[in-house]
């Protein structure tokens, strides 16, 4: 497999700053809880959380798994759960990528059991062509085609998460 550069780190940083401004605007007077979906969303969540420094916000982590290699398993396995109380709070799920929508819909259903006042979705990458669930993220870094990517938190068999740029699978 060969990957080629797709989105530069500078472009990612600039877009995250814009998303931070949108979230700050939308969450004025609220104390949102950012819920970072590990492992892939960690770099995005870290930068996005700091871009929202004007808010009285907190961050928590949840871990799910739905990929093996380059394809989704279609099943979501919750590995590490959320222990924070979310009743009456604004919860912002921070995800690296929304493609089929299975994972994010599972998370929304799970988090709704805690009776938050609202749930918003912030995703670095969105593949609208891949959706099988009717999910609409509130904050989207980049809409991308239905192709496999790595870098900036996204991996292939646990490799490539530490790349600063995002790379796309090269078509041969």
C-alpha positions in Angstrom: 0.0 0.0 0.0 1.2 3.5 -0.9 -0.1 6.7 0.7 0.3 10.2 -0.7 0.0 13.6 1.1 -3.6 14.8 1.3 -4.1 17.5 4.0 -1.1 19.4 5.4 -0.5 20.0 9.1 -0.8 23.7 8.6 -4.2 23.3 6.9 -5.4 21.1 9.7 -4.2 23.6 12.4 -6.0 26.5 10.6 -9.2 24.6 10.3 -9.1 23.5 14.0 -8.7 27.1 15.0 -11.9 28.0 13.0 -13.8 25.1 14.5 -12.7 26.3 18.0 -14.2 29.7 17.3 -17.5 28.2 16.2 -17.7 26.0 19.3 -16.9 29.0 21.6 -19.6 31.0 19.8 -22.2 28.2 20.1 -21.3 27.3 23.7 -21.2 30.7 25.4 -22.5 30.5 28.9 -22.2 26.7 28.9 -19.7 24.4 30.5 -19.3 21.7 27.8 -17.8 18.4 28.3 -15.6 17.3 25.4 -15.6 13.5 25.0 -12.6 12.4 23.0 -13.0 9.1 21.2 -9.7 7.3 21.7 -7.3 6.5 20.1 -7.7 8.3 16.8 -9.2 11.6 17.9 -6.6 12.3 20.5 -4.5 14.8 18.4 -7.6 16.5 17.1 -9.2 16.7 20.5 -6.1 18.1 22.1 -5.8 20.9 19.6 -9.6 21.6 19.5 -9.9 21.7 23.3 -7.1 24.3 23.5 -8.7 26.3 20.7 -11.7 26.6 23.0 -9.8 28.1 25.9 -12.4 30.9 26.4 -14.9 28.3 27.5 -15.2 26.8 31.0 -14.9 23.3 29.5 -13.7 19.9 30.6 -12.4 16.9 28.7 -13.0 13.2 29.2 -12.1 10.1 27.1 -13.9 7.1 25.8 -12.5 4.3 23.7 -14.3 2.3 21.0 -13.2 0.0 18.3 -14.9 -0.7 15.0 -12.0 -1.1 12.5 -9.7 -3.9 11.5 -7.1 -3.0 8.9 -8.6 -0.8 6.3 -12.3 -1.7 6.7 -15.0 -1.2 9.3 -16.2 -4.3 11.1 -19.7 -2.9 11.3 -19.7 -3.7 15.0 -18.8 -1.2 17.8 -17.1 -2.6 20.9 -16.9 -0.2 23.8 -13.5 -0.7 25.4 -13.3 2.1 28.0 -16.4 3.9 29.2 -17.2 7.4 30.4 -17.4 7.9 34.2 -18.2 11.7 34.3 -21.8 12.8 35.1 -23.3 14.3 32.0 -26.9 15.0 33.1 -28.0 18.4 32.0 -24.6 19.2 30.3 -23.6 20.0 26.8 -21.5 17.1 25.5 -19.3 17.5 22.5 -18.2 14.1 21.0 -14.8 14.7 19.4 -14.2 12.1 16.7 -11.3 11.7 14.2 -13.6 10.5 11.4 -17.3 9.9 10.8 -17.8 7.5 7.8 -20.6 4.9 8.2 -22.0 6.7 11.2 -22.2 3.4 13.1 -19.7 4.3 15.8 -21.0 7.8 16.4 -24.7 6.7 16.5 -23.7 4.0 19.1 -22.0 6.7 21.2 -25.0 9.1 20.9 -27.3 6.3 22.0 -25.0 5.4 24.9 -24.5 9.0 26.0 -28.2 9.9 25.8 -28.7 7.4 28.7 -26.9 9.9 30.9 -29.5 12.6 30.0 -27.3 15.4 28.7 -29.0 18.7 27.7 -27.5 18.3 24.2 -25.0 16.3 22.3 -22.9 17.9 19.5 -20.5 16.1 17.2 -17.1 17.5 16.2 -15.2 15.5 13.7 -12.0 16.2 11.9 -13.0 14.2 8.9 -16.4 13.4 7.4 -17.2 10.9 4.6 -20.8 11.7 3.7 -20.8 9.2 0.8 -20.0 6.4 3.3 -22.9 7.1 5.7 -25.3 4.2 6.5 -26.8 6.0 9.6 -28.5 9.4 9.4 -25.8 11.3 11.3 -25.0 15.0 10.7 -21.9 16.3 12.6 -22.2 19.8 14.0 -18.6 20.7 13.4 -16.7 19.2 10.4 -13.0 19.8 9.8 -13.0 18.4 6.2 -15.4 16.5 4.1 -13.5 13.9 2.2 -14.2 11.1 -0.4 -14.8 7.5 0.5 -11.1 6.6 0.5 -8.8 5.2 3.2 -6.6 7.7 5.0 -3.9 7.8 7.8 -2.1 10.3 9.9 -3.0 12.9 12.5 -4.4 10.2 14.8 -5.8 7.9 12.1 -4.0 4.6 11.7 -3.6 1.4 9.7 -3.1 -1.6 12.0 -2.0 0.8 14.8 0.7 2.6 12.6 0.7 6.1 11.3 -1.2 7.9 14.1 1.9 10.1 14.8 2.1 11.6 11.3 1.5 15.4 11.4 -0.2 15.4 8.0 -3.0 13.3 6.6 -2.3 10.9 3.8 -4.7 9.2 1.4 -4.3 5.7 -0.1 -2.8 6.1 -3.5 -4.7 4.6 -6.4 -2.6 2.4 -8.6 
